[in-house]
Amino acid sequence: MLTDKFGRNINYLRLAIVDRCNLRCTYCMPEKGLTWIKQNELMTDEEMLRICSVFTAMGVDKIRITGGEPFVRKNSIDLIKNISQLNGLNDLSITTNGLLTEPYIPQLKQYGIKSVNLSLDTMDRGRFFKITRRNSFDKVMKTLDGLLQHDIKVKINTVVMEGQNTEDIIPLVLLTKGLPVEVRFIEEMPFNGSETDVSLNWNFTKIHSYIKDHFPDIQKTVDPKSSTSYNYKIPGFEGGIGIIAAYTRSFCGDCNRIRITPSGILRTCLYEGGGINLKDEIRMGKTDEELKNIIISSIHQKPKDGWEAQKLSLTASQIHQSMATIGG
């Protein structure tokens, strides 16, 4: 089992398989997109599979496939299939915007995907277009329906943005009344790919108070170990609600996560600026044992929390890098 210097067991890898995305969400990247990673700097399928195999051999039993948008990557479904077959892997999940996902749902079910995080920031078509700069609301809803029909657990990720979608909080809460979904409201973060600062007005406390004003009987539920969300349920509702303090970072104490960017950089914290490039180490001929030693050394340097990570290594320019390049 991988353990950091604070005694936290690291068993959860977030693997970003591509930086590109078919949406242009205002909180993630500029309208014209980003300077994408060059093809030869991206990890190959074989390199990703090898890295995942090394991590599962070291006790990582949960992997989440992220991006960018994972299904933008060519033949991503084959990569997902191969990762799903790794020894020691107990939980493989995906985060997606839902635009290209729906045709792959039967295969996801076949490969043992039990949970999908679906990005959806509004229930209004007009606001969806304004936020994402794409007219694709119906595709996302079709994906949601397909996932539920195949009994795949759905967590809806909603970034709460002042002046853009706060009026959607209650409609999204009401989505949990008749559907077995968990809607998770996320504090806006600075990783928007531009120099635009985010509003910190709608933090965890305000989001919770706003929901409680409309649903006074909302109840706190037990948070799973290492959960990033504080979880709630409204009596009589089929689904649940989560609030993620992504910017105020109050969940770092028992963090069990690490991430690999699309270019192969191992980052022990979302707010970490540097990291070891495992892809480069592979291309230099490192053995699996050598890779394990590099990983152990990196994990040992994992910061106490996101504030420490930002203070130690995140530069002013990196604060506004896009989440797509970090690895969602």
Buried (B, 14 or more C-beta within 10 A) or exposed (E): EBBBEBEBBBBBBBBBBBBBBBBBBBBBBBEEEBEBBEEEBBBBBEBBBBBBBBBBBBEBBBBBBBBBBBBBBEEBBEBBBBBBEBEEBEBBBBBBBBBBBBEBBEEBBEBBBEBBBBBBBBBBEEBBBBBBBBEBBEBBBBBBBBBBEBEBBBBBBBBBBEEBBBEBBBEBBBBBEEBEBBBBBBBBBBBBBBEEEBEEEBBBEBBBEBBEEEBEEBEEEEBEEBBBBBBBBBEEBEBBBBBBBBBBBBBBEEBBBBBBBBBBBBBBBBBBBBBBBBBEBBEEEBEEEEBBEBBEEBBEBBBBBBBBBBEBBBEEEBBBBBBBBBBB
